[in-house]
Amino acid sequence: MTNKNSIQQHKTVEEINENLGELATITNKKLAIIQERMVEIDRGTLAVGGRSQTQTTSQLMTLTMMSDSPYRRLRQCLAEIDKKRNALDEIYYKMKILKVKIKTWYKKGDEISVLKAQQGESQLLNSKSSIEGAFKDIAVYQASYNEMVKSHNIPEKWDEMDSEKEEVDHHIRQAFRQSHRQMVSTGTIDVGNMEYLEQFGVHPQTAIKIIRDYINTEDKEISEGKAPTVNRLYNFLDSMVNMFHGSHELVLERIGIKNLIKPEFLYIEEKEQKNGK
């Protein structure tokens, strides 16, 4: 069944020619071909669900999965859900306003008002696909959020303190990830990544030596016909966190900051104590 809002709802070529002037190429015969093909286009539009990207793209790319902090991924889920929810809220009230306008235009009854009403009804139909797509995106991000909470044993009422405690480890991983990528592609680390490493207490030359040794190890495996998986990279990044976890304190000392996290300015949930305490 075709979508009522397809091109078949539009005026014939004769009517367009009468009102706007003759079209240079499109005749009634050609319009009939376009209308026939539109059946599949309408079906395909339903198949993509009113969304510009797939669930795969949303979860592996939009969620910035290359971040190794579960809390950062949760925040990304929340941000995407909030963005979609705000868009739905905006569309909802636009539709409500448009429905009122359509009633008013039909009551007026003059030709222009009726045309505006019909145009408004077409816009309402067009909005349905976008609304359904937004709800689908929200559902996917909600499911991803719940799965990540469970997979990483994140507290039910996690808060800003939990998130802040993960930040140093995230930045150490990310600094080494970026530096590794750059050394693989260029053989060295640029000033930006050197600065990133130093900000978290890692001496750039130490990082270069460690990363070079890791690259040489992987190159040897590959030359022997083996294919190291991405888990090898993840294990390397985890080992960097273990090695340099407290190094940022040297930077804080240099700056003159005693406490990196200021609890009094964070949203902190009251969590239930274990063992009924």
C-alpha positions in Angstrom: 0.0 0.0 0.0 1.4 3.4 -0.9 1.9 6.2 1.5 -1.0 8.8 1.2 1.7 11.4 1.2 3.4 10.1 -1.9 3.7 12.0 -5.1 0.4 10.5 -6.2 -1.3 13.1 -3.9 0.1 15.9 -5.9 -1.5 17.7 -8.9 -1.3 16.4 -12.5 1.0 17.9 -15.0 -1.9 19.7 -16.7 -2.8 21.4 -13.4 0.8 22.3 -12.8 1.1 23.7 -16.3 -2.1 25.6 -15.9 -1.1 27.2 -12.6 2.7 27.6 -12.9 3.5 27.3 -16.6 4.5 24.4 -18.8 7.2 22.1 -17.5 10.2 21.6 -19.8 10.5 17.8 -19.5 7.9 16.1 -17.2 4.8 15.1 -19.1 1.8 13.1 -17.8 3.4 9.9 -19.2 6.6 10.5 -17.4 4.8 11.5 -14.2 3.0 8.1 -14.3 6.4 6.4 -14.3 7.5 8.5 -11.3 4.2 7.7 -9.5 4.7 3.9 -10.2 8.2 3.9 -8.9 7.2 5.9 -5.8 5.5 2.8 -4.4 8.9 1.2 -3.7 10.3 4.6 -2.5 7.5 4.8 0.1 8.2 1.3 1.2 11.9 1.9 1.4 11.3 5.1 3.5 9.4 3.0 6.0 12.3 0.5 6.0 14.8 3.1 7.1 12.5 4.1 9.8 12.7 7.9 9.4 16.3 7.9 10.6 19.5 9.1 8.9 21.7 6.4 10.4 21.5 2.8 11.5 21.6 1.3 15.0 25.1 0.1 14.2 26.3 3.6 13.4 24.5 5.0 16.5 26.1 2.5 18.9 29.7 2.1 17.4 30.2 5.6 16.2 27.8 8.2 17.6 28.4 6.8 21.1 32.1 7.4 20.6 32.8 3.8 21.7 36.5 4.4 21.2 36.3 6.1 24.6 37.2 3.6 27.3 35.2 5.2 30.0 31.8 3.5 30.6 30.6 6.7 32.3 31.5 8.8 29.2 29.5 6.4 27.1 26.5 6.6 29.4 26.7 10.4 29.3 26.7 10.2 25.5 23.6 8.0 25.6 21.9 10.6 27.9 23.0 13.4 25.6 21.6 11.7 22.5 18.3 10.8 24.3 17.9 14.4 25.5 18.6 15.7 22.0 15.9 13.4 20.5 13.5 14.1 23.3 13.9 17.9 22.8 13.3 17.4 19.0 10.2 15.4 19.7 8.9 18.1 22.1 9.5 20.7 19.4 7.7 18.7 16.7 4.8 17.9 19.1 3.9 21.5 19.8 4.5 22.5 16.1 1.9 19.8 15.2 -0.5 20.9 17.8 -0.3 24.5 16.6 -0.6 23.3 13.0 -3.7 21.3 13.7 -5.3 24.5 15.2 -4.3 26.4 12.1 -5.8 23.7 9.8 -9.2 23.9 11.6 -9.1 27.7 11.3 -8.2 27.6 7.6 -11.0 25.1 6.8 -13.5 27.3 8.7 -12.5 30.3 6.6 -13.3 28.2 3.5 -11.8 30.4 0.9 -9.5 28.8 -1.8 -6.2 30.0 -0.3 -7.2 28.9 3.2 -8.3 25.5 2.0 -4.9 25.1 0.2 -3.1 26.1 3.3 -5.1 23.5 5.3 -4.2 20.8 2.7 -0.6 21.8 2.8 -0.7 21.6 6.6 -2.2 18.1 6.5 0.6 17.1 4.2 3.2 18.4 6.7 1.5 16.5 9.5 1.9 13.3 7.5 5.5 14.1 6.8 6.2 14.5 10.5 5.1 11.0 11.4 8.2 9.4 9.9 10.5 11.8 11.7 8.7 11.2 15.0 8.8 7.4 14.6 12.5 7.6 13.8 13.2 9.7 16.9 11.4 7.2 19.1 13.4 4.4 17.6 16.7 6.2 18.3 15.6 6.9 21.9 14.7 3.2 22.3 18.1 2.1 21.0 20.1 4.5 23.2 18.0 3.4 26.3 18.7 -0.2 25.6 22.5 0.5 25.1 22.5 2.5 28.3 20.9 -0.4 30.3 23.2 -3.0 28.7 26.4 -0.9 29.5 25.2 -0.3 33.1 24.8 -4.1 33.6 28.0 -5.0 31.7 30.2 -2.7 33.8 28.5 -3.3 37.1 27.8 0.4 37.4 25.8 1.4 40.5 22.1 1.9 39.9 22.3 5.5 41.2 25.6 6.5 39.8 26.5 10.2 40.0 29.0 12.8 39.1 31.5 11.5 41.7 31.5 8.1 40.1 32.0 9.7 36.7 34.8 12.0 37.9 36.7 9.1 39.4 37.0 7.5 36.0 38.2 10.6 34.1 41.9 10.2 34.8 42.0 6.6 33.6 40.0 7.7 30.5 42.5 10.4 29.6 45.6 8.2 30.1 44.0 5.6 27.7 43.0 8.3 25.2 46.4 10.0 25.3 48.2 6.7 24.6 45.6 5.7 22.0 46.1 8.9 20.0 49.9 8.7 20.4 50.0 5.1 19.3 47.9 5.9 16.2 50.2 8.7 15.4 53.4 6.7 15.8 51.9 3.9 13.6 51.2 6.5 10.9 54.1 8.9 11.2 56.7 7.3 13.4 56.5 10.0 16.1 54.2 12.0 18.3 53.2 15.6 17.6 53.3 18.4 20.1 49.6 18.2 20.8 49.8 14.6 22.0 53.0 15.2 23.9 51.1 18.0 25.7 48.2 15.6 26.3 50.5 13.0 27.9 52.3 15.6 30.0 49.0 17.0 31.3 48.4 13.6 33.0 52.0 13.2 34.3 53.4 11.0 31.5 56.9 12.0 30.2 56.5 12.2 26.4 59.9 10.4 25.7 58.9 7.6 28.1 55.6 7.2 26.2 57.4 7.2 22.9 59.8 4.4 24.1 56.9 2.3 25.5 54.7 2.7 22.4 57.6 2.0 20.1 58.4 -1.3 21.9 54.7 -2.2 21.7 54.6 -1.5 18.0 57.7 -3.6 17.4 56.1 -6.5 19.3 53.0 -6.3 17.2 55.0 -5.9 14.0 56.9 -9.1 14.8 53.7 -11.0 15.3 52.3 -9.7 12.0 55.5 -10.6 10.2 55.2 -14.1 11.5 51.8 -14.4 9.8 49.8 -13.8 13.0 47.0 -11.2 13.2 46.8 -9.5 16.6 43.2 -8.5 17.5 42.1 -5.2 18.8 42.0 -6.8 22.3 45.8 -6.7 22.2 45.5 -2.9 21.9 42.9 -2.7 24.7 45.2 -4.7 27.0 48.1 -2.4 26.2 46.0 0.7 27.0 44.9 -0.9 30.2 48.5 -1.6 31.2 49.3 2.1 30.6 46.5 3.0 33.1 48.0 0.6 35.6 51.5 2.1 35.1 50.6 5.8 35.1 47.4 6.0 37.2 48.7 8.3 39.9 51.1 10.3 37.6 48.6 13.2 37.3 49.3 14.0 41.0 52.7 15.2 40.0 51.1 17.7 37.7 48.7 18.8 40.4 51.6 19.4 42.8 53.3 21.4 40.2 50.2 23.6 39.6 49.5 23.9 43.3 46.2 22.1 43.4 45.6 19.8 46.4 42.4 18.0 45.4 41.4 17.3 41.8 37.8 16.5 42.6 35.7 19.1 44.6 32.8 17.0 46.0 31.0 20.0 47.3 30.3 21.1 43.7 29.1 17.7 42.4 25.7 16.1 42.2 26.1 13.1 44.5 23.4 10.5 45.1 22.7 8.9 48.5 23.5 5.2 47.9 22.3 2.3 49.9 24.9 0.7 52.1 25.6 -3.0 51.6 24.6 -5.6 54.2 21.7 -3.5 55.2 23.8 -0.8 56.9 
